[in-house]
Amino acid sequence: MEKRGLNKVDLIFEEIDLKEVLTAAYNMPQAEIIQKVLDSGLKGRGGAGFPTGLKWKYAAAEEDTDKYIVCNADEGEPGTFKDREILDRVAYKVYGGMVLAAKAVGARSGIVYLRGEYKFLLPQLLEELVKFHKLIGEIGYDFSISYRMGSGAYICGEESALFESIEGFRGEPRNKPPYPTKSGVFYRPTSINNVETLVTALMVIKHGPESYSQLGTKDSRGSKVFSISGDTPSPGIFELELGMTVQAFVNEFGDGDTKAVQVGGASGFCVPRKRFEDTIIGFEGVPTGGSMKLFNSSRSMYNVLHNYLDFFAEESCGQCTPCRVGCQQLLKGVQKVKKGEVKSIYLNELVKLADTMKVASKCGLGQSVGNAFKTIVENFREEIIY
Amino acid sequence: MYQLGNLVKELSEKHGKSRESLMPILQGVVDQHSYLSDEAMVEIANELDISAAEVYGTASFYTFLDTKERGRYVIRVCKTITCAMKGKNEILQTLEDMLKIKVGEMTVDRQFSLLESNCIGWCHKAPAMLINEIPYTELTPEKVVEIIKSYMQKK
């Protein structure tokens, strides 16, 4: 297994001459931009990890004059705050990534869907947008971006729920297929990309796919912005090369007493101390949209699990039964086990329920509740029971 | 505070009358009135020529689009894991003592509502809260008292 050490990188926040990069991109054929992004090995940075170049290729292949680029700035995963930092510090690079995607795909409209919790950023983002529109107008691009605000629904980070929300409906995910590249916002071909993905794609075009793909491992190319919180002396935003072990991460960010790291937020995986050494942070091990939470031995993993289940029970959109009822029952179930109202073996039934939710739920929310549930219950069973 | 009918008209002129204008209009009303009253939702439904049930259906899905009366300042204390670990309960207690209300309630003078919220994206500076759209981070009980006092003086 290919492993990397802990290596700090500065790509996302690096100041660049946007005009220079976008002028070069303006003169590149569509296919060349897509090929470069494909060659870089970049996978979506929101969490799901779909290859970005492929997404653009599919959207580009659609024959429709009305296509959209959507920037998913609805980061709501517990423990994730990197997109806020990116928008706060380098919004012009996010917009640059969007116009690059637009050129690759053949779109003229872009929408940024910003979570309601980040509304305080909107004035400065709009100010930056005015400058951006002027800049790309001078280069010759025919593209414009508008903003849509979320209103506090976690599920709207799911792409099709986000489209529903933009269109003025409840944020309930759609059936897939069709995928957004065929039928996205307003049922038009849409490339929807995470904030960080767009900036990374722009940097791939600036530095070339060869230099980018030297970072990381075969399955997890490049670097990634991590949101680090919990029991750590240095919480915050760090851009790190992918492919490090959880151990290397804990050596740098732990407080000397780390017993578990939750990788990927409430919908991610709990890695216990005994697995630090052999678990890689990346698509070959534990994938993450950036959320890294450290827990030391003073923390009850029951409280952690309870907090996550409470979160999911509230944030499930309620559309499909496995997720709506499943989240509630998992929460009630662990409460009953803790209180001793049922035998501890009942946890096995709950694990089966989590497995069922994984296959039967309509979208990523219900499908991923089992990740944290199972990894916490399996590794900290005694803390859940006693 | 705008009068409701004028506000809805103004918002529909700005955002349009199609279905996709619904969210911005709902958000615009909440910005001014802190919540969506039944009258507001009926007004919006008439303006966009859709059923009031459609308006309520959309509004009631979103946590920030309250259909229950809220105060002028809506306080949302983050309750997700990192904030919970870093002293959220103390923060809530301080707010409850100071405002003399419980979570979910509004002060008698309609100035403050106290709510809990899921992750608001400030885990590295926990505990955190929002007052309307403004984030406050690395909270301590003392800091909270100062912040609330400054809002009380805004009356």
HADDOCK unambig.tbl for C-alpha pairs under 7 A between the chains (distance, minus, plus):
assign (segid A and resid 76 and name CA) (segid B and resid 119 and name CA) 6.69 0.50 0.50
assign (segid A and resid 78 and name CA) (segid B and resid 80 and name CA) 6.85 0.50 0.50
assign (segid A and resid 78 and name CA) (segid B and resid 119 and name CA) 5.33 0.50 0.50
assign (segid A and resid 79 and name CA) (segid B and resid 121 and name CA) 6.69 0.50 0.50
assign (segid A and resid 79 and name CA) (segid B and resid 123 and name CA) 5.78 0.50 0.50
assign (segid A and resid 80 and name CA) (segid B and resid 121 and name CA) 6.01 0.50 0.50
assign (segid A and resid 81 and name CA) (segid B and resid 121 and name CA) 4.74 0.50 0.50
assign (segid A and resid 81 and name CA) (segid B and resid 122 and name CA) 6.45 0.50 0.50
assign (segid A and resid 117 and name CA) (segid B and resid 120 and name CA) 5.90 0.50 0.50
assign (segid A and resid 117 and name CA) (segid B and resid 133 and name CA) 6.77 0.50 0.50
assign (segid A and resid 119 and name CA) (segid B and resid 133 and name CA) 6.06 0.50 0.50
assign (segid A and resid 120 and name CA) (segid B and resid 133 and name CA) 5.72 0.50 0.50
assign (segid A and resid 120 and name CA) (segid B and resid 134 and name CA) 6.00 0.50 0.50
assign (segid A and resid 151 and name CA) (segid B and resid 62 and name CA) 5.63 0.50 0.50
assign (segid A and resid 151 and name CA) (segid B and resid 63 and name CA) 6.42 0.50 0.50
assign (segid A and resid 151 and name CA) (segid B and resid 64 and name CA) 4.95 0.50 0.50
assign (segid A and resid 151 and name CA) (segid B and resid 65 and name CA) 6.57 0.50 0.50
assign (segid A and resid 152 and name CA) (segid B and resid 62 and name CA) 5.94 0.50 0.50
assign (segid A and resid 152 and name CA) (segid B and resid 63 and name CA) 5.16 0.50 0.50
assign (segid A and resid 152 and name CA) (segid B and resid 64 and name CA) 5.37 0.50 0.50
assign (segid A and resid 153 and name CA) (segid B and resid 62 and name CA) 5.68 0.50 0.50
assign (segid A and resid 153 and name CA) (segid B and resid 63 and name CA) 6.36 0.50 0.50
assign (segid A and resid 166 and name CA) (segid B and resid 20 and name CA) 6.28 0.50 0.50
assign (segid A and resid 167 and name CA) (segid B and resid 19 and name CA) 6.50 0.50 0.50
assign (segid A and resid 167 and name CA) (segid B and resid 20 and name CA) 4.26 0.50 0.50
assign (segid A and resid 168 and name CA) (segid B and resid 19 and name CA) 5.59 0.50 0.50
assign (segid A and resid 168 and name CA) (segid B and resid 20 and name CA) 4.51 0.50 0.50
assign (segid A and resid 168 and name CA) (segid B and resid 21 and name CA) 6.58 0.50 0.50
assign (segid A and resid 168 and name CA) (segid B and resid 22 and name CA) 5.18 0.50 0.50
assign (segid A and resid 168 and name CA) (segid B and resid 23 and name CA) 5.35 0.50 0.50
assign (segid A and resid 169 and name CA) (segid B and resid 58 and name CA) 5.41 0.50 0.50
assign (segid A and resid 170 and name CA) (segid B and resid 57 and name CA) 6.98 0.50 0.50
assign (segid A and resid 170 and name CA) (segid B and resid 58 and name CA) 4.77 0.50 0.50
assign (segid A and resid 170 and name CA) (segid B and resid 61 and name CA) 5.78 0.50 0.50
assign (segid A and resid 228 and name CA) (segid B and resid 124 and name CA) 6.62 0.50 0.50
assign (segid A and resid 229 and name CA) (segid B and resid 123 and name CA) 5.78 0.50 0.50
assign (segid A and resid 229 and name CA) (segid B and resid 124 and name CA) 4.92 0.50 0.50
assign (segid A and resid 230 and name CA) (segid B and resid 82 and name CA) 5.57 0.50 0.50
assign (segid A and resid 235 and name CA) (segid B and resid 124 and name CA) 4.96 0.50 0.50
assign (segid A and resid 236 and name CA) (segid B and resid 124 and name CA) 5.22 0.50 0.50
assign (segid A and resid 304 and name CA) (segid B and resid 81 and name CA) 6.41 0.50 0.50
assign (segid A and resid 307 and name CA) (segid B and resid 80 and name CA) 6.54 0.50 0.50
assign (segid A and resid 307 and name CA) (segid B and resid 81 and name CA) 6.05 0.50 0.50
assign (segid A and resid 311 and name CA) (segid B and resid 118 and name CA) 6.76 0.50 0.50
